[in-house]
Amino acid sequence: MHAASNEHADSGSERSDGPGGDASGLSERDAAILEFESHWMRHVGAKEAAIRERFQLSPARYYQLLGALIDSPVALAHNPMLIKRLQRTRDARLSARGSSAPGRGV
């Protein structure tokens, strides 16, 4: 099992380059989340089960942490291609959600 699995408390994302972090400033959990996202295919049900198994987090909490990482300059420096892809995906979802809201486009 991955070391990040024990880091499921709601303590936020501590960043340091000491124990529990890497030289980029990401916590072990944050780095593990980015690594997971970089290799995951789009199978939502299976992904949610994998999130629970690997991180001992609810999918909702995982996506809260991922959302914070997407906006993190430290994460952007750590893996710019992944973060920019995740930002584009999020922005497309928000745009689609906004254009389908009641009272719009009429």
Kinemage of the C-alpha trace (Angstrom):
@kinemage 1
@onewidth
@group {chain A} dominant
@subgroup {mainchain}
@vectorlist {calphas} color= white
{ca met a 1} P 0.000 0.000 0.000
{ca his a 2} L 1.196 3.529 -0.692
{ca ala a 3} L 2.611 5.707 2.105
{ca ala a 4} L 0.051 8.422 1.353
{ca ser a 5} L -2.718 6.141 2.537
{ca asn a 6} L -2.144 7.167 6.147
{ca glu a 7} L -2.519 10.852 5.373
{ca his a 8} L -6.298 11.077 5.307
{ca ala a 9} L -6.879 13.642 8.021
{ca asp a 10} L -8.395 16.978 7.085
{ca ser a 11} L -5.207 18.766 8.069
{ca gly a 12} L -4.849 20.340 4.637
{ca ser a 13} L -1.830 20.072 2.413
{ca glu a 14} L 1.296 20.774 4.374
{ca arg a 15} L 4.168 21.637 2.083
{ca ser a 16} L 7.781 21.215 3.028
{ca asp a 17} L 10.903 19.670 1.692
{ca gly a 18} L 11.557 17.865 4.955
{ca pro a 19} L 10.070 14.524 5.958
{ca gly a 20} L 6.720 13.977 4.308
{ca gly a 21} L 7.463 16.268 1.380
{ca asp a 22} L 9.718 16.530 -1.620
{ca ala a 23} L 12.078 19.178 -2.927
{ca ser a 24} L 9.263 20.769 -4.952
{ca gly a 25} L 7.406 21.626 -1.750
{ca leu a 26} L 4.532 19.184 -2.249
{ca ser a 27} L 3.461 16.914 0.598
{ca glu a 28} L 3.702 13.180 -0.043
{ca arg a 29} L -0.085 13.024 -0.305
{ca asp a 30} L -0.226 15.890 -2.828
{ca ala a 31} L 2.517 14.310 -4.945
{ca ala a 32} L 0.683 10.957 -4.788
{ca ile a 33} L -2.588 12.597 -5.887
{ca leu a 34} L -0.867 14.203 -8.874
{ca glu a 35} L 0.821 10.916 -9.773
{ca phe a 36} L -2.533 9.113 -9.532
{ca glu a 37} L -4.240 11.694 -11.779
{ca ser a 38} L -1.440 11.528 -14.344
{ca his a 39} L -1.999 7.791 -14.866
{ca trp a 40} L -5.715 7.398 -14.344
{ca met a 41} L -8.064 6.581 -17.187
{ca arg a 42} L -11.631 7.846 -17.252
{ca his a 43} L -13.614 5.119 -15.521
{ca val a 44} L -15.521 7.021 -12.843
{ca gly a 45} L -16.876 4.138 -10.750
{ca ala a 46} L -13.575 2.281 -10.761
{ca lys a 47} L -11.707 5.510 -10.066
{ca glu a 48} L -13.807 6.238 -6.986
{ca ala a 49} L -13.065 2.752 -5.633
{ca ala a 50} L -9.364 3.238 -6.360
{ca ile a 51} L -9.403 6.611 -4.541
{ca arg a 52} L -10.939 4.980 -1.466
{ca glu a 53} L -8.467 2.097 -1.547
{ca arg a 54} L -5.305 4.061 -2.242
{ca phe a 55} L -5.894 7.233 -0.208
{ca gln a 56} L -8.538 6.195 2.356
{ca leu a 57} L -10.452 9.324 1.341
{ca ser a 58} L -13.991 9.791 0.150
{ca pro a 59} L -14.112 10.823 -3.500
{ca ala a 60} L -15.590 14.181 -2.409
{ca arg a 61} L -12.579 14.895 -0.143
{ca tyr a 62} L -10.158 13.711 -2.835
{ca tyr a 63} L -11.676 16.117 -5.345
{ca gln a 64} L -11.523 18.956 -2.792
{ca leu a 65} L -7.800 18.303 -2.377
{ca leu a 66} L -7.316 17.968 -6.121
{ca gly a 67} L -9.155 21.271 -6.679
{ca ala a 68} L -6.759 23.022 -4.310
{ca leu a 69} L -3.792 21.405 -6.060
{ca ile a 70} L -5.017 22.558 -9.467
{ca asp a 71} L -4.744 26.154 -8.233
{ca ser a 72} L -1.410 25.645 -6.466
{ca pro a 73} L 1.705 27.306 -7.914
{ca val a 74} L 3.760 24.576 -6.210
{ca ala a 75} L 1.808 21.861 -8.053
{ca leu a 76} L 2.107 23.808 -11.314
{ca ala a 77} L 5.888 23.913 -10.892
{ca his a 78} L 5.934 20.195 -10.008
{ca asn a 79} L 3.981 18.991 -13.070
{ca pro a 80} L 2.963 21.839 -15.397
{ca met a 81} L 1.521 19.668 -18.185
{ca leu a 82} L -0.765 17.753 -15.820
{ca ile a 83} L -1.909 20.847 -13.931
{ca lys a 84} L -2.681 22.738 -17.147
{ca arg a 85} L -4.652 19.732 -18.464
{ca leu a 86} L -6.612 19.509 -15.214
{ca gln a 87} L -7.260 23.270 -15.294
{ca arg a 88} L -8.578 23.028 -18.877
{ca thr a 89} L -10.820 20.114 -17.905
{ca arg a 90} L -12.172 21.990 -14.886
{ca asp a 91} L -12.707 25.174 -16.902
{ca ala a 92} L -14.566 23.263 -19.634
{ca arg a 93} L -16.844 21.657 -17.020
{ca leu a 94} L -17.544 25.017 -15.381
{ca ser a 95} L -18.231 26.608 -18.753
{ca ala a 96} L -20.603 23.807 -19.748
{ca arg a 97} L -22.345 24.012 -16.398
{ca gly a 98} L -22.735 27.787 -16.737
{ca ser a 99} L -24.130 27.619 -20.253
{ca ser a 100} L -26.744 25.072 -19.247
{ca ala a 101} L -27.956 27.023 -16.211
{ca pro a 102} L -31.657 28.032 -16.236
{ca gly a 103} L -32.340 31.470 -17.668
{ca arg a 104} L -29.226 31.575 -19.803
{ca gly a 105} L -29.131 31.822 -23.532
{ca val a 106} L -32.766 32.821 -23.827
